[in-house]
Amino acid sequence: MSWLVVLLASIGAALILGALTFVSALIGGLITAMIVLMCGPLIDRIVGRRRQHSA
C-alpha cells in the first residue's frame, strides 16, 4: 500500500513540475512577443534607414 502512495505522489509531483515549466515557458514567450510587437516601429525605422543608405 505504501508503494502505491509513493508512486502516486511521485506522479503528482512530476505533473505539477511539468505544469510549472510549461506555464513559465508560455509566459516567457508571451512577454517576448509583446516586446517584439512594441519594438516593431523602431525596428522598421532602423531597417528603413539601412535600405535608403544601401540603395
CHARMM-style PDB file with segment names, atoms N, HN, CA, C and O in Angstrom:
ATOM      1  N   MET     1       0.821  -1.209   0.000  1.00  0.00      PROA
ATOM      2  CA  MET     1       0.000   0.000   0.000  1.00  0.00      PROA
ATOM      3  C   MET     1       0.857   1.262   0.000  1.00  0.00      PROA
ATOM      4  O   MET     1       0.539   2.236  -0.682  1.00  0.00      PROA
ATOM      5  N   SER     2       1.945   1.240   0.769  1.00  0.00      PROA
ATOM      6  HN  SER     2       2.204   0.449   1.323  1.00  0.00      PROA
ATOM      7  CA  SER     2       2.768   2.450   0.850  1.00  0.00      PROA
ATOM      8  C   SER     2       3.482   2.731  -0.468  1.00  0.00      PROA
ATOM      9  O   SER     2       3.706   3.894  -0.806  1.00  0.00      PROA
ATOM     10  N   TRP     3       3.844   1.686  -1.222  1.00  0.00      PROA
ATOM     11  HN  TRP     3       3.662   0.742  -0.948  1.00  0.00      PROA
ATOM     12  CA  TRP     3       4.494   1.930  -2.508  1.00  0.00      PROA
ATOM     13  C   TRP     3       3.533   2.578  -3.489  1.00  0.00      PROA
ATOM     14  O   TRP     3       3.959   3.348  -4.350  1.00  0.00      PROA
ATOM     15  N   LEU     4       2.241   2.281  -3.376  1.00  0.00      PROA
ATOM     16  HN  LEU     4       1.895   1.656  -2.677  1.00  0.00      PROA
ATOM     17  CA  LEU     4       1.240   2.913  -4.239  1.00  0.00      PROA
ATOM     18  C   LEU     4       1.121   4.411  -3.920  1.00  0.00      PROA
ATOM     19  O   LEU     4       0.987   5.237  -4.823  1.00  0.00      PROA
ATOM     20  N   VAL     5       1.170   4.741  -2.649  1.00  0.00      PROA
ATOM     21  HN  VAL     5       1.279   4.071  -1.916  1.00  0.00      PROA
ATOM     22  CA  VAL     5       1.106   6.148  -2.239  1.00  0.00      PROA
ATOM     23  C   VAL     5       2.334   6.889  -2.746  1.00  0.00      PROA
ATOM     24  O   VAL     5       2.222   8.013  -3.236  1.00  0.00      PROA
ATOM     25  N   VAL     6       3.494   6.274  -2.632  1.00  0.00      PROA
ATOM     26  HN  VAL     6       3.585   5.361  -2.234  1.00  0.00      PROA
ATOM     27  CA  VAL     6       4.734   6.902  -3.113  1.00  0.00      PROA
ATOM     28  C   VAL     6       4.682   7.073  -4.625  1.00  0.00      PROA
ATOM     29  O   VAL     6       5.099   8.109  -5.143  1.00  0.00      PROA
ATOM     30  N   LEU     7       4.181   6.081  -5.331  1.00  0.00      PROA
ATOM     31  HN  LEU     7       3.842   5.239  -4.910  1.00  0.00      PROA
ATOM     32  CA  LEU     7       4.075   6.159  -6.790  1.00  0.00      PROA
ATOM     33  C   LEU     7       3.141   7.288  -7.210  1.00  0.00      PROA
ATOM     34  O   LEU     7       3.480   8.093  -8.078  1.00  0.00      PROA
ATOM     35  N   LEU     8       1.965   7.344  -6.591  1.00  0.00      PROA
ATOM     36  HN  LEU     8       1.690   6.691  -5.886  1.00  0.00      PROA
ATOM     37  CA  LEU     8       1.007   8.396  -6.946  1.00  0.00      PROA
ATOM     38  C   LEU     8       1.526   9.782  -6.561  1.00  0.00      PROA
ATOM     39  O   LEU     8       1.288  10.754  -7.279  1.00  0.00      PROA
ATOM     40  N   ALA     9       2.228   9.878  -5.439  1.00  0.00      PROA
ATOM     41  HN  ALA     9       2.421   9.089  -4.856  1.00  0.00      PROA
ATOM     42  CA  ALA     9       2.802  11.168  -5.043  1.00  0.00      PROA
ATOM     43  C   ALA     9       3.891  11.597  -6.021  1.00  0.00      PROA
ATOM     44  O   ALA     9       4.004  12.779  -6.346  1.00  0.00      PROA
ATOM     45  N   SER    10       4.682  10.651  -6.484  1.00  0.00      PROA
ATOM     46  HN  SER    10       4.589   9.691  -6.219  1.00  0.00      PROA
ATOM     47  CA  SER    10       5.734  10.968  -7.453  1.00  0.00      PROA
ATOM     48  C   SER    10       5.137  11.429  -8.779  1.00  0.00      PROA
ATOM     49  O   SER    10       5.617  12.386  -9.387  1.00  0.00      PROA
ATOM     50  N   ILE    11       4.086  10.740  -9.220  1.00  0.00      PROA
ATOM     51  HN  ILE    11       3.696   9.963  -8.727  1.00  0.00      PROA
ATOM     52  CA  ILE    11       3.422  11.139 -10.468  1.00  0.00      PROA
ATOM     53  C   ILE    11       2.811  12.529 -10.309  1.00  0.00      PROA
ATOM     54  O   ILE    11       2.916  13.355 -11.215  1.00  0.00      PROA
ATOM     55  N   GLY    12       2.181  12.791  -9.182  1.00  0.00      PROA
ATOM     56  HN  GLY    12       2.096  12.119  -8.446  1.00  0.00      PROA
ATOM     57  CA  GLY    12       1.592  14.105  -8.946  1.00  0.00      PROA
ATOM     58  C   GLY    12       2.635  15.200  -8.906  1.00  0.00      PROA
ATOM     59  O   GLY    12       2.425  16.279  -9.462  1.00  0.00      PROA
ATOM     60  N   ALA    13       3.759  14.938  -8.253  1.00  0.00      PROA
ATOM     61  HN  ALA    13       3.929  14.062  -7.802  1.00  0.00      PROA
ATOM     62  CA  ALA    13       4.831  15.933  -8.194  1.00  0.00      PROA
ATOM     63  C   ALA    13       5.404  16.204  -9.582  1.00  0.00      PROA
ATOM     64  O   ALA    13       5.681  17.350  -9.936  1.00  0.00      PROA
ATOM     65  N   ALA    14       5.577  15.138 -10.366  1.00  0.00      PROA
ATOM     66  HN  ALA    14       5.352  14.207 -10.078  1.00  0.00      PROA
ATOM     67  CA  ALA    14       6.094  15.311 -11.725  1.00  0.00      PROA
ATOM     68  C   ALA    14       5.124  16.125 -12.580  1.00  0.00      PROA
ATOM     69  O   ALA    14       5.551  16.974 -13.361  1.00  0.00      PROA
ATOM     70  N   LEU    15       3.827  15.873 -12.438  1.00  0.00      PROA
ATOM     71  HN  LEU    15       3.479  15.183 -11.804  1.00  0.00      PROA
ATOM     72  CA  LEU    15       2.839  16.636 -13.206  1.00  0.00      PROA
ATOM     73  C   LEU    15       2.825  18.110 -12.798  1.00  0.00      PROA
ATOM     74  O   LEU    15       2.700  18.989 -13.650  1.00  0.00      PROA
ATOM     75  N   ILE    16       2.950  18.376 -11.518  1.00  0.00      PROA
ATOM     76  HN  ILE    16       3.051  17.661 -10.826  1.00  0.00      PROA
ATOM     77  CA  ILE    16       2.968  19.769 -11.058  1.00  0.00      PROA
ATOM     78  C   ILE    16       4.212  20.479 -11.576  1.00  0.00      PROA
ATOM     79  O   ILE    16       4.121  21.614 -12.045  1.00  0.00      PROA
ATOM     80  N   LEU    17       5.371  19.830 -11.500  1.00  0.00      PROA
ATOM     81  HN  LEU    17       5.445  18.909 -11.120  1.00  0.00      PROA
ATOM     82  CA  LEU    17       6.594  20.444 -12.024  1.00  0.00      PROA
ATOM     83  C   LEU    17       6.510  20.660 -13.533  1.00  0.00      PROA
ATOM     84  O   LEU    17       6.975  21.679 -14.044  1.00  0.00      PROA
ATOM     85  N   GLY    18       5.923  19.710 -14.238  1.00  0.00      PROA
ATOM     86  HN  GLY    18       5.545  18.882 -13.823  1.00  0.00      PROA
ATOM     87  CA  GLY    18       5.741  19.870 -15.683  1.00  0.00      PROA
ATOM     88  C   GLY    18       4.820  21.033 -16.011  1.00  0.00      PROA
ATOM     89  O   GLY    18       5.071  21.786 -16.953  1.00  0.00      PROA
ATOM     90  N   ALA    19       3.755  21.179 -15.235  1.00  0.00      PROA
ATOM     91  HN  ALA    19       3.551  20.567 -14.471  1.00  0.00      PROA
ATOM     92  CA  ALA    19       2.830  22.293 -15.467  1.00  0.00      PROA
ATOM     93  C   ALA    19       3.505  23.628 -15.177  1.00  0.00      PROA
ATOM     94  O   ALA    19       3.296  24.596 -15.908  1.00  0.00      PROA
ATOM     95  N   LEU    20       4.307  23.691 -14.126  1.00  0.00      PROA
ATOM     96  HN  LEU    20       4.477  22.905 -13.533  1.00  0.00      PROA
ATOM     97  CA  LEU    20       5.021  24.929 -13.813  1.00  0.00      PROA
ATOM     98  C   LEU    20       6.012  25.291 -14.912  1.00  0.00      PROA
ATOM     99  O   LEU    20       6.152  26.460 -15.273  1.00  0.00      PROA
ATOM    100  N   THR    21       6.694  24.289 -15.435  1.00  0.00      PROA
ATOM    101  HN  THR    21       6.581  23.340 -15.142  1.00  0.00      PROA
ATOM    102  CA  THR    21       7.635  24.531 -16.531  1.00  0.00      PROA
ATOM    103  C   THR    21       6.897  25.044 -17.767  1.00  0.00      PROA
ATOM    104  O   THR    21       7.338  25.995 -18.412  1.00  0.00      PROA
ATOM    105  N   PHE    22       5.786  24.416 -18.084  1.00  0.00      PROA
ATOM    106  HN  PHE    22       5.428  23.643 -17.560  1.00  0.00      PROA
ATOM    107  CA  PHE    22       5.005  24.832 -19.258  1.00  0.00      PROA
ATOM    108  C   PHE    22       4.495  26.259 -19.105  1.00  0.00      PROA
ATOM    109  O   PHE    22       4.588  27.052 -20.042  1.00  0.00      PROA
ATOM    110  N   VAL    23       3.961  26.591 -17.943  1.00  0.00      PROA
ATOM    111  HN  VAL    23       3.886  25.947 -17.182  1.00  0.00      PROA
ATOM    112  CA  VAL    23       3.423  27.931 -17.723  1.00  0.00      PROA
ATOM    113  C   VAL    23       4.533  28.966 -17.754  1.00  0.00      PROA
ATOM    114  O   VAL    23       4.338  30.058 -18.287  1.00  0.00      PROA
ATOM    115  N   SER    24       5.697  28.645 -17.191  1.00  0.00      PROA
ATOM    116  HN  SER    24       5.855  27.758 -16.757  1.00  0.00      PROA
ATOM    117  CA  SER    24       6.821  29.580 -17.228  1.00  0.00      PROA
ATOM    118  C   SER    24       7.271  29.833 -18.662  1.00  0.00      PROA
ATOM    119  O   SER    24       7.535  30.977 -19.032  1.00  0.00      PROA
ATOM    120  N   ALA    25       7.362  28.793 -19.465  1.00  0.00      PROA
ATOM    121  HN  ALA    25       7.148  27.864 -19.164  1.00  0.00      PROA
ATOM    122  CA  ALA    25       7.746  28.947 -20.867  1.00  0.00      PROA
ATOM    123  C   ALA    25       6.692  29.739 -21.639  1.00  0.00      PROA
ATOM    124  O   ALA    25       7.029  30.569 -22.483  1.00  0.00      PROA
ATOM    125  N   LEU    26       5.430  29.484 -21.353  1.00  0.00      PROA
ATOM    126  HN  LEU    26       5.155  28.809 -20.667  1.00  0.00      PROA
ATOM    127  CA  LEU    26       4.350  30.204 -22.022  1.00  0.00      PROA
ATOM    128  C   LEU    26       4.396  31.696 -21.700  1.00  0.00      PROA
ATOM    129  O   LEU    26       4.259  32.530 -22.595  1.00  0.00      PROA
ATOM    130  N   ILE    27       4.585  32.029 -20.439  1.00  0.00      PROA
ATOM    131  HN  ILE    27       4.696  31.351 -19.712  1.00  0.00      PROA
ATOM    132  CA  ILE    27       4.653  33.440 -20.045  1.00  0.00      PROA
ATOM    133  C   ILE    27       5.893  34.097 -20.627  1.00  0.00      PROA
ATOM    134  O   ILE    27       5.834  35.246 -21.065  1.00  0.00      PROA
ATOM    135  N   GLY    28       7.014  33.388 -20.639  1.00  0.00      PROA
ATOM    136  HN  GLY    28       7.062  32.454 -20.283  1.00  0.00      PROA
ATOM    137  CA  GLY    28       8.229  33.932 -21.248  1.00  0.00      PROA
ATOM    138  C   GLY    28       8.045  34.219 -22.728  1.00  0.00      PROA
ATOM    139  O   GLY    28       8.469  35.267 -23.216  1.00  0.00      PROA
ATOM    140  N   GLY    29       7.420  33.303 -23.443  1.00  0.00      PROA
ATOM    141  HN  GLY    29       7.075  32.452 -23.047  1.00  0.00      PROA
ATOM    142  CA  GLY    29       7.150  33.530 -24.872  1.00  0.00      PROA
ATOM    143  C   GLY    29       6.191  34.676 -25.092  1.00  0.00      PROA
ATOM    144  O   GLY    29       6.354  35.449 -26.036  1.00  0.00      PROA
ATOM    145  N   LEU    30       5.192  34.798 -24.232  1.00  0.00      PROA
ATOM    146  HN  LEU    30       5.060  34.170 -23.465  1.00  0.00      PROA
ATOM    147  CA  LEU    30       4.225  35.887 -24.356  1.00  0.00      PROA
ATOM    148  C   LEU    30       4.892  37.238 -24.127  1.00  0.00      PROA
ATOM    149  O   LEU    30       4.637  38.189 -24.866  1.00  0.00      PROA
ATOM    150  N   ILE    31       5.732  37.328 -23.123  1.00  0.00      PROA
ATOM    151  HN  ILE    31       5.939  36.555 -22.522  1.00  0.00      PROA
ATOM    152  CA  ILE    31       6.425  38.584 -22.835  1.00  0.00      PROA
ATOM    153  C   ILE    31       7.378  38.940 -23.970  1.00  0.00      PROA
ATOM    154  O   ILE    31       7.471  40.104 -24.360  1.00  0.00      PROA
ATOM    155  N   THR    32       8.088  37.944 -24.503  1.00  0.00      PROA
ATOM    156  HN  THR    32       8.013  36.998 -24.186  1.00  0.00      PROA
ATOM    157  CA  THR    32       8.984  38.195 -25.628  1.00  0.00      PROA
ATOM    158  C   THR    32       8.205  38.685 -26.845  1.00  0.00      PROA
ATOM    159  O   THR    32       8.646  39.610 -27.526  1.00  0.00      PROA
ATOM    160  N   ALA    33       7.067  38.082 -27.122  1.00  0.00      PROA
ATOM    161  HN  ALA    33       6.709  37.330 -26.569  1.00  0.00      PROA
ATOM    162  CA  ALA    33       6.244  38.514 -28.252  1.00  0.00      PROA
ATOM    163  C   ALA    33       5.733  39.938 -28.047  1.00  0.00      PROA
ATOM    164  O   ALA    33       5.673  40.714 -29.001  1.00  0.00      PROA
ATOM    165  N   MET    34       5.364  40.290 -26.819  1.00  0.00      PROA
ATOM    166  HN  MET    34       5.413  39.660 -26.044  1.00  0.00      PROA
ATOM    167  CA  MET    34       4.897  41.648 -26.546  1.00  0.00      PROA
ATOM    168  C   MET    34       6.024  42.662 -26.766  1.00  0.00      PROA
ATOM    169  O   MET    34       5.786  43.740 -27.311  1.00  0.00      PROA
ATOM    170  N   ILE    35       7.237  42.328 -26.351  1.00  0.00      PROA
ATOM    171  HN  ILE    35       7.430  41.452 -25.909  1.00  0.00      PROA
ATOM    172  CA  ILE    35       8.374  43.233 -26.548  1.00  0.00      PROA
ATOM    173  C   ILE    35       8.644  43.419 -28.035  1.00  0.00      PROA
ATOM    174  O   ILE    35       8.873  44.540 -28.490  1.00  0.00      PROA
ATOM    175  N   VAL    36       8.619  42.328 -28.795  1.00  0.00      PROA
ATOM    176  HN  VAL    36       8.432  41.417 -28.427  1.00  0.00      PROA
ATOM    177  CA  VAL    36       8.863  42.423 -30.238  1.00  0.00      PROA
ATOM    178  C   VAL    36       7.787  43.265 -30.916  1.00  0.00      PROA
ATOM    179  O   VAL    36       8.098  44.071 -31.793  1.00  0.00      PROA
ATOM    180  N   LEU    37       6.521  43.091 -30.519  1.00  0.00      PROA
ATOM    181  HN  LEU    37       6.268  42.436 -29.807  1.00  0.00      PROA
ATOM    182  CA  LEU    37       5.449  43.873 -31.123  1.00  0.00      PROA
ATOM    183  C   LEU    37       5.570  45.361 -30.784  1.00  0.00      PROA
ATOM    184  O   LEU    37       5.302  46.217 -31.627  1.00  0.00      PROA
ATOM    185  N   MET    38       5.973  45.665 -29.552  1.00  0.00      PROA
ATOM    186  HN  MET    38       6.190  44.970 -28.867  1.00  0.00      PROA
ATOM    187  CA  MET    38       6.108  47.071 -29.166  1.00  0.00      PROA
ATOM    188  C   MET    38       7.308  47.727 -29.842  1.00  0.00      PROA
ATOM    189  O   MET    38       7.294  48.935 -30.082  1.00  0.00      PROA
ATOM    190  N   CYS    39       8.351  46.946 -30.153  1.00  0.00      PROA
ATOM    191  HN  CYS    39       8.362  45.966 -29.957  1.00  0.00      PROA
ATOM    192  CA  CYS    39       9.553  47.492 -30.798  1.00  0.00      PROA
ATOM    193  C   CYS    39       9.444  47.474 -32.322  1.00  0.00      PROA
ATOM    194  O   CYS    39      10.386  47.871 -33.008  1.00  0.00      PROA
ATOM    195  N   GLY    40       8.321  47.024 -32.858  1.00  0.00      PROA
ATOM    196  HN  GLY    40       7.556  46.701 -32.300  1.00  0.00      PROA
ATOM    197  CA  GLY    40       8.166  46.930 -34.309  1.00  0.00      PROA
ATOM    198  C   GLY    40       8.419  48.226 -35.053  1.00  0.00      PROA
ATOM    199  O   GLY    40       9.181  48.220 -36.020  1.00  0.00      PROA
ATOM    200  N   PRO    41       7.807  49.359 -34.643  1.00  0.00      PROA
ATOM    201  CA  PRO    41       8.064  50.622 -35.352  1.00  0.00      PROA
ATOM    202  C   PRO    41       9.531  51.049 -35.291  1.00  0.00      PROA
ATOM    203  O   PRO    41      10.054  51.588 -36.266  1.00  0.00      PROA
ATOM    204  N   LEU    42      10.192  50.819 -34.173  1.00  0.00      PROA
ATOM    205  HN  LEU    42       9.767  50.381 -33.381  1.00  0.00      PROA
ATOM    206  CA  LEU    42      11.613  51.163 -34.048  1.00  0.00      PROA
ATOM    207  C   LEU    42      12.451  50.325 -35.001  1.00  0.00      PROA
ATOM    208  O   LEU    42      13.353  50.845 -35.659  1.00  0.00      PROA
ATOM    209  N   ILE    43      12.158  49.033 -35.079  1.00  0.00      PROA
ATOM    210  HN  ILE    43      11.426  48.611 -34.544  1.00  0.00      PROA
ATOM    211  CA  ILE    43      12.883  48.147 -35.996  1.00  0.00      PROA
ATOM    212  C   ILE    43      12.623  48.558 -37.439  1.00  0.00      PROA
ATOM    213  O   ILE    43      13.544  48.535 -38.256  1.00  0.00      PROA
ATOM    214  N   ASP    44      11.382  48.937 -37.772  1.00  0.00      PROA
ATOM    215  HN  ASP    44      10.635  48.956 -37.108  1.00  0.00      PROA
ATOM    216  CA  ASP    44      11.065  49.375 -39.132  1.00  0.00      PROA
ATOM    217  C   ASP    44      11.852  50.628 -39.505  1.00  0.00      PROA
ATOM    218  O   ASP    44      12.332  50.746 -40.632  1.00  0.00      PROA
ATOM    219  N   ARG    45      11.986  51.564 -38.563  1.00  0.00      PROA
ATOM    220  HN  ARG    45      11.596  51.468 -37.647  1.00  0.00      PROA
ATOM    221  CA  ARG    45      12.761  52.776 -38.852  1.00  0.00      PROA
ATOM    222  C   ARG    45      14.231  52.466 -39.098  1.00  0.00      PROA
ATOM    223  O   ARG    45      14.839  53.022 -40.013  1.00  0.00      PROA
ATOM    224  N   ILE    46      14.803  51.584 -38.290  1.00  0.00      PROA
ATOM    225  HN  ILE    46      14.310  51.132 -37.547  1.00  0.00      PROA
ATOM    226  CA  ILE    46      16.221  51.237 -38.448  1.00  0.00      PROA
ATOM    227  C   ILE    46      16.447  50.523 -39.780  1.00  0.00      PROA
ATOM    228  O   ILE    46      17.400  50.831 -40.495  1.00  0.00      PROA
ATOM    229  N   VAL    47      15.576  49.573 -40.114  1.00  0.00      PROA
ATOM    230  HN  VAL    47      14.802  49.323 -39.533  1.00  0.00      PROA
ATOM    231  CA  VAL    47      15.717  48.843 -41.377  1.00  0.00      PROA
ATOM    232  C   VAL    47      15.489  49.785 -42.555  1.00  0.00      PROA
ATOM    233  O   VAL    47      16.163  49.673 -43.578  1.00  0.00      PROA
ATOM    234  N   GLY    48      14.548  50.710 -42.416  1.00  0.00      PROA
ATOM    235  HN  GLY    48      14.000  50.801 -41.585  1.00  0.00      PROA
ATOM    236  CA  GLY    48      14.293  51.677 -43.488  1.00  0.00      PROA
ATOM    237  C   GLY    48      15.491  52.566 -43.756  1.00  0.00      PROA
ATOM    238  O   GLY    48      15.794  52.859 -44.913  1.00  0.00      PROA
ATOM    239  N   ARG    49      16.174  52.999 -42.716  1.00  0.00      PROA
ATOM    240  HN  ARG    49      15.928  52.761 -41.776  1.00  0.00      PROA
ATOM    241  CA  ARG    49      17.379  53.830 -42.900  1.00  0.00      PROA
ATOM    242  C   ARG    49      18.479  53.047 -43.586  1.00  0.00      PROA
ATOM    243  O   ARG    49      19.178  53.580 -44.448  1.00  0.00      PROA
ATOM    244  N   ARG    50      18.640  51.787 -43.213  1.00  0.00      PROA
ATOM    245  HN  ARG    50      18.072  51.354 -42.512  1.00  0.00      PROA
ATOM    246  CA  ARG    50      19.691  50.972 -43.833  1.00  0.00      PROA
ATOM    247  C   ARG    50      19.403  50.745 -45.304  1.00  0.00      PROA
ATOM    248  O   ARG    50      20.325  50.737 -46.120  1.00  0.00      PROA
ATOM    249  N   ARG    51      18.144  50.562 -45.657  1.00  0.00      PROA
ATOM    250  HN  ARG    51      17.395  50.568 -44.995  1.00  0.00      PROA
ATOM    251  CA  ARG    51      17.804  50.335 -47.069  1.00  0.00      PROA
ATOM    252  C   ARG    51      18.012  51.602 -47.888  1.00  0.00      PROA
ATOM    253  O   ARG    51      18.425  51.522 -49.045  1.00  0.00      PROA
ATOM    254  N   GLN    52      17.736  52.761 -47.314  1.00  0.00      PROA
ATOM    255  HN  GLN    52      17.400  52.826 -46.374  1.00  0.00      PROA
ATOM    256  CA  GLN    52      17.943  54.022 -48.042  1.00  0.00      PROA
ATOM    257  C   GLN    52      19.433  54.270 -48.278  1.00  0.00      PROA
ATOM    258  O   GLN    52      19.812  54.748 -49.347  1.00  0.00      PROA
ATOM    259  N   HSD    53      20.268  53.961 -47.315  1.00  0.00      PROA
ATOM    260  HN  HSD    53      19.960  53.573 -46.446  1.00  0.00      PROA
ATOM    261  CA  HSD    53      21.705  54.184 -47.463  1.00  0.00      PROA
ATOM    262  C   HSD    53      22.319  53.204 -48.443  1.00  0.00      PROA
ATOM    263  O   HSD    53      23.269  53.561 -49.140  1.00  0.00      PROA
ATOM    264  N   SER    54      21.814  51.988 -48.524  1.00  0.00      PROA
ATOM    265  HN  SER    54      21.043  51.698 -47.958  1.00  0.00      PROA
ATOM    266  CA  SER    54      22.396  50.992 -49.403  1.00  0.00      PROA
ATOM    267  C   SER    54      21.927  51.162 -50.844  1.00  0.00      PROA
ATOM    268  O   SER    54      22.590  50.679 -51.763  1.00  0.00      PROA
ATOM    269  N   ALA    55      20.817  51.827 -51.057  1.00  0.00      PROA
ATOM    270  HN  ALA    55      20.279  52.219 -50.311  1.00  0.00      PROA
ATOM    271  CA  ALA    55      20.286  51.964 -52.431  1.00  0.00      PROA
ATOM    272  C   ALA    55      20.952  53.069 -53.214  1.00  0.00      PROA
ATOM    273  OT1 ALA    55      20.610  53.297 -54.374  1.00  0.00      PROA
TER     274      ALA     55
END
